[in-house]
Amino acid sequence: MKRKGFTLVELLMVVIIIGILVTLAVPNYYRSIERTKAGKAKAAMDAIRKAQLQYRAFNDEYTVALADLEAYDLPLDLYDDGTDGDWNYSITDNTASTLEVTAARDGGPNDGETLLMDHDGLITNSLPVPEWGA
């Protein structure tokens, strides 16, 4: 008489292999989510920077209030309350010739970490998230 089915050892091996795969996949998944959110912040900061450059072209200075940038194609959630759910945006330093836009992470594993963009679009990154390919 021949029995059909799996032995206990075979089932344990499958469970161990699945556990190893999950152990490798989950941290990579969360890192990719954080990289994506950092990319979203960089795009929003660049939109704020470009709106500031347009504002300065008409007013000879940068503004400190995101609400002043409403007329310069800034997304509603940015100039309305300065947040998009994952990041809080602010203009941290501006004079007639310099500008710094800050994005602070709101929640998640990198809560409180910041990105800083100057008027040339250069970003200073304090996030512990590696860039793509790192």
C-alpha positions as MATLAB code, in Angstrom:
seq = 'MKRKGFTLVELLMVVIIIGILVTLAVPNYYRSIERTKAGKAKAAMDAIRKAQLQYRAFNDEYTVALADLEAYDLPLDLYDDGTDGDWNYSITDNTASTLEVTAARDGGPNDGETLLMDHDGLITNSLPVPEWGA';
ca = [
       0.000    0.000    0.000;
       1.456    3.346   -1.083;
       0.742    6.477    1.004;
       0.212    9.882   -0.548;
       1.218   13.146    1.110;
       4.227   14.842    2.627;
       6.360   13.814    5.535;
       6.826   16.052    8.522;
      10.460   16.697    7.540;
       9.425   17.870    4.067;
       6.839   20.249    5.515;
       9.372   21.639    8.009;
      11.864   22.271    5.209;
       9.247   24.210    3.226;
       8.363   26.304    6.284;
      12.063   27.041    6.938;
      12.643   28.083    3.314;
       9.587   30.377    3.369;
      10.803   31.892    6.639;
      14.224   32.638    5.138;
      12.643   34.269    2.075;
      10.370   36.441    4.228;
      13.314   37.448    6.420;
      15.146   38.685    3.327;
      12.173   40.277    1.537;
      10.459   42.327    4.261;
      13.384   44.683    5.107;
      13.986   45.312    1.398;
      10.314   46.119    0.961;
      10.348   48.700    3.766;
      13.572   50.258    2.464;
      12.038   50.614   -0.978;
       8.975   52.311    0.533;
      11.205   54.797    2.387;
      13.213   55.502   -0.785;
       9.960   56.166   -2.630;
       8.761   58.557    0.065;
      12.130   60.332    0.003;
      11.740   60.714   -3.759;
       8.283   62.199   -3.234;
       9.751   64.706   -0.777;
      12.521   65.669   -3.190;
       9.962   66.309   -5.939;
       7.791   68.422   -3.616;
      10.798   70.406   -2.407;
      11.805   71.058   -6.004;
       8.254   72.284   -6.737;
       8.502   74.651   -3.759;
      11.927   75.836   -4.924;
      10.667   76.513   -8.450;
       7.621   78.361   -7.104;
       9.966   80.424   -4.918;
      12.095   81.304   -7.951;
       8.968   82.471   -9.786;
       7.852   84.430   -6.723;
      11.256   86.099   -6.490;
      11.118   87.073  -10.169;
       8.013   89.162   -9.443;
       8.771   90.362   -5.892;
      12.589   90.682   -5.750;
      12.737   88.424   -2.669;
      11.765   84.977   -1.471;
       8.753   84.437    0.751;
       8.704   82.692    4.127;
       5.097   81.541    3.807;
       4.114   78.605    1.637;
       0.649   80.171    1.299;
       2.181   82.996   -0.766;
       3.086   80.432   -3.433;
      -0.504   79.461   -4.271;
      -0.431   81.330   -7.586;
       2.733   79.530   -8.736;
       1.345   76.025   -9.462;
       2.240   74.592   -6.075;
       0.095   71.555   -5.159;
      -2.790   72.461   -2.852;
      -1.683   70.289    0.070;
       1.733   71.972    0.148;
       0.724   75.612    0.326;
      -2.410   74.897    2.343;
      -0.851   73.244    5.396;
       2.739   72.406    4.387;
       2.325   68.642    4.615;
       1.526   65.746    2.331;
       0.939   63.085    4.985;
       4.501   61.757    5.037;
       6.510   64.995    5.162;
       6.195   68.457    6.681;
       7.603   71.173    4.434;
       8.869   74.555    5.497;
      11.014   77.397    4.264;
      13.741   77.538    6.881;
      16.084   80.229    5.627;
      15.553   82.872    3.068;
      17.132   86.182    2.336;
      17.095   88.166   -0.854;
      19.645   85.791   -2.387;
      19.430   82.454   -0.555;
      16.707   79.921    0.045;
      16.463   76.691    2.035;
      13.476   74.380    1.903;
      13.212   71.687    4.576;
      11.195   68.473    4.540;
      10.882   66.708    7.902;
       9.665   63.092    7.967;
       6.376   62.756    9.817;
       6.036   59.194   11.113;
       7.517   55.916   10.007;
      10.928   54.527   10.881;
      12.664   57.787    9.903;
      10.419   60.081   11.947;
      12.037   63.474   12.450;
      14.755   63.010    9.827;
      15.118   65.877    7.380;
      15.978   66.753    3.824;
      17.306   70.234    3.053;
      17.298   71.809   -0.417;
      19.033   75.078   -1.237;
      18.143   77.589   -3.950;
      20.332   75.738   -6.479;
      18.437   72.469   -5.929;
      21.231   70.747   -4.001;
      19.928   68.375   -1.339;
      21.487   67.614    2.017;
      20.213   64.252    3.191;
      20.100   63.160    6.818;
      18.004   60.086    6.098;
      19.568   56.715    6.925;
      17.973   55.254    3.775;
      20.521   54.139    1.170;
      20.121   55.461   -2.343;
      19.264   53.093   -5.181;
      22.069   50.699   -5.997;
      23.762   51.151   -2.622;
];
